[in-house]
Amino acid sequence: MPEITQSFDIDQPPELVWRFFQDIPRVVTCMPGLEYGGARADDTQGEIHAGKVRIKLGPVSAAFEGEATISEVDAAARTARIEGKGIDKRGGSRASATVVYKIAATDAGSTVEINADIKLSGALAQMGRTGIVRDVAAQITEQFAESLRATLAAETAATAAGDDANASQPAPPPPAVPREIRGDALLLKILWRRIKALFGF
């Protein structure tokens, strides 16, 4: 099943980006298709976060309900590992993922590297074999990065104002992100790219 590697840059210091990533509910607000379902404590796994992911790839749609656990955190290296799993109760598809992210300093701010090992079963498994999942992952990462940049920029600007009136205001809400991951447009792009490659134009 797909192993996905993505990265993006943010013009904010790595310490700020790392702190944001530790606030799971705020991270979820920047992630398209994801709904946060709250957290609960577990004696063996620590804090477990519940959520739902809605996705549509061509004729296949699913709403995965599941849980994710932050299994490893290295604050000094600014890296963490997340283990997640979910099931689409209506369609029977299942998914699990191991995601490792790392935040590193750059001359312009920070870069975020994401590596994910995804396992799919059911109707979506066939999609995973075609490369479409990688294309959708790239789109999701791009939308997440745009929302994250806008959110951090707005909060930084509010903090920089420095007066008591602004300091007493709540953090500005992030830009709206899609409530469902849609791969329909991507399917058409992939098909057109393959047609061009086949006929050499």
C-alpha positions in Angstrom: 0.0 0.0 0.0 1.1 3.6 -0.5 4.2 5.0 1.3 3.8 8.8 1.0 6.4 11.5 1.5 5.5 15.2 1.4 7.1 18.4 2.5 6.3 22.1 2.6 7.9 25.4 3.8 6.5 27.9 6.3 7.9 31.4 6.9 7.6 31.0 10.6 10.3 29.9 13.2 10.4 26.1 13.9 9.6 26.6 17.6 6.3 28.3 16.7 5.4 25.6 14.2 6.3 22.8 16.6 4.1 24.3 19.4 1.2 24.5 16.9 1.6 20.9 16.0 1.3 19.9 19.7 -2.2 21.4 19.8 -4.2 18.6 18.1 -7.6 20.4 17.9 -6.0 23.4 16.3 -4.1 21.2 13.8 -7.4 19.5 12.8 -9.0 22.9 11.9 -6.4 23.2 9.2 -6.8 19.7 7.8 -9.4 19.2 5.0 -12.0 16.5 5.4 -11.1 15.9 9.1 -13.5 16.3 12.1 -12.1 16.2 15.6 -14.0 14.0 18.1 -12.2 14.8 21.3 -9.5 13.0 23.4 -9.6 10.4 26.1 -6.9 9.1 28.4 -5.6 5.5 28.2 -3.3 3.9 30.8 -1.2 2.2 28.2 -1.3 4.5 25.1 -1.6 7.9 26.7 -3.9 10.3 25.1 -6.1 8.9 22.3 -7.7 11.3 19.8 -10.9 10.4 18.0 -12.0 11.8 14.6 -13.7 11.3 11.3 -12.4 11.6 7.8 -14.7 12.0 4.8 -13.2 11.2 1.4 -14.5 10.8 -2.1 -12.5 9.2 -4.9 -14.5 9.0 -8.1 -17.4 6.6 -7.5 -16.0 5.6 -4.1 -16.9 7.6 -1.0 -16.2 6.8 2.6 -16.5 8.3 6.1 -13.8 6.8 8.3 -14.3 6.9 12.1 -11.3 6.1 14.1 -8.6 7.0 16.6 -5.0 8.3 16.5 -2.3 8.1 19.2 0.9 10.1 19.3 3.2 7.2 20.1 6.6 9.0 20.0 7.6 12.6 20.6 11.1 14.1 20.5 10.8 17.8 21.3 14.6 18.4 20.9 14.5 17.0 17.3 11.0 18.4 16.7 9.7 15.0 15.4 6.8 12.8 16.3 5.1 9.6 15.3 1.3 9.1 15.0 -0.5 5.8 14.8 -4.0 5.9 13.4 -6.7 3.5 12.3 -10.3 3.8 11.2 -13.3 2.1 9.6 -16.0 3.1 7.2 -19.0 1.5 8.8 -21.2 1.9 5.8 -18.8 0.6 3.1 -16.6 -1.7 5.2 -13.3 -0.2 4.1 -10.6 0.0 6.7 -7.5 2.1 6.9 -4.5 2.4 9.1 -1.5 4.7 9.0 1.8 5.4 10.6 2.8 9.1 10.2 6.1 10.6 11.1 6.6 14.3 10.9 9.7 16.5 11.4 10.0 20.2 11.6 13.4 21.7 10.7 14.8 25.2 10.5 15.5 26.9 7.2 16.9 30.3 6.2 13.3 31.5 5.5 11.7 29.8 8.5 10.8 26.1 8.7 10.2 23.1 6.6 7.8 20.3 7.5 8.6 16.8 6.3 5.8 14.1 6.5 6.3 10.4 5.9 3.2 8.1 6.0 2.8 4.4 5.6 -0.9 3.8 4.7 -2.7 0.5 4.6 -6.1 0.2 3.0 -8.7 -2.6 2.6 -12.1 -2.8 1.0 -13.2 -0.6 -1.9 -10.5 2.0 -1.4 -7.7 -0.6 -1.6 -7.9 -0.7 -5.4 -7.5 3.1 -5.5 -4.4 2.8 -3.4 -2.8 0.6 -6.1 -3.3 3.2 -8.9 -1.2 6.0 -7.5 -4.4 8.2 -7.0 -3.9 8.1 -3.2 -0.5 9.8 -3.6 -2.0 12.5 -5.8 -4.8 13.1 -3.2 -2.2 13.1 -0.4 -0.3 15.9 -2.3 -3.5 17.9 -2.6 -4.4 17.5 1.1 -0.9 18.5 2.1 -1.0 21.6 -0.1 -4.4 22.7 1.4 -3.2 22.0 4.9 0.0 24.0 4.4 -1.9 27.0 3.0 -4.3 27.0 5.9 -1.4 26.6 8.4 0.5 29.5 6.9 -2.5 31.7 7.0 -3.4 30.8 10.6 0.2 31.3 11.9 0.6 34.6 10.0 -2.7 36.0 11.4 -1.8 34.9 15.0 1.8 36.4 14.6 0.4 39.7 13.3 -2.1 39.9 16.2 0.7 39.2 18.7 3.0 41.7 17.1 0.4 44.5 17.6 1.3 44.3 21.3 -1.4 46.3 22.8 -3.7 45.1 25.6 -6.8 45.3 23.4 -5.4 42.9 20.8 -3.9 40.7 23.5 -7.3 40.2 25.0 -8.9 39.0 21.7 -9.1 35.3 20.9 -6.8 33.9 18.2 -8.3 34.5 14.7 -10.0 31.5 13.2 -8.2 29.6 10.4 -9.3 29.8 6.8 -12.2 27.5 5.9 -11.0 24.1 4.6 -13.1 21.5 2.7 -15.2 19.3 5.0 -14.7 16.4 2.5 -11.7 15.2 0.6 -12.7 15.0 -3.1 -10.5 13.3 -5.6 -12.9 13.7 -8.6 -10.9 16.5 -10.2 -7.7 14.6 -9.6 -9.0 11.5 -11.4 -9.7 13.6 -14.5 -6.2 15.1 -14.3 -4.6 11.7 -14.0 -6.6 10.3 -16.9 -5.7 13.3 -19.1 -2.0 13.0 -18.2 -2.0 9.3 -19.1 -3.8 10.0 -22.4 -1.2 12.6 -23.3 1.7 10.2 -22.4 0.1 7.4 -24.5 -0.3 9.5 -27.6 2.8 11.6 -27.1 1.3 15.1 -26.9 
